[in-house]
Amino acid sequence: MALTTDEEAKVRAVLTAVDNGKKITDLPPATGGIESYKIEVVDITGESKQLNLFSAI
């Protein structure tokens, strides 16, 4: 099965994103109060959403 030009571009974009991804240990430490931070949460349908960290605790 051959990919279309558009599909090939999407595959290349995904590969680039994976190659440029960072591990949590590569990220800088957080500073300041927790009220200014957001976290990713996943609802029961699997959809990702953002939540204020202060609200989560």
TALINDA-V168643 format. One record per run of one state. SS is the DSSP state (H for helix, E for strand, L for the rest). FROM is the first residue (numbers start at 0). LEN is the number of residues. Records with the same first field share a line. If there is no record, write none. Layout:
# TALINDA-V168643
SS=FROM-LEN + FROM-LEN
This chain:
# TALINDA-V168643
L=0-4 + 20-3 + 26-7 + 36-1 + 42-5 + 56-1
H=4-16 + 23-3 + 33-3 + 52-4
E=37-5 + 47-5
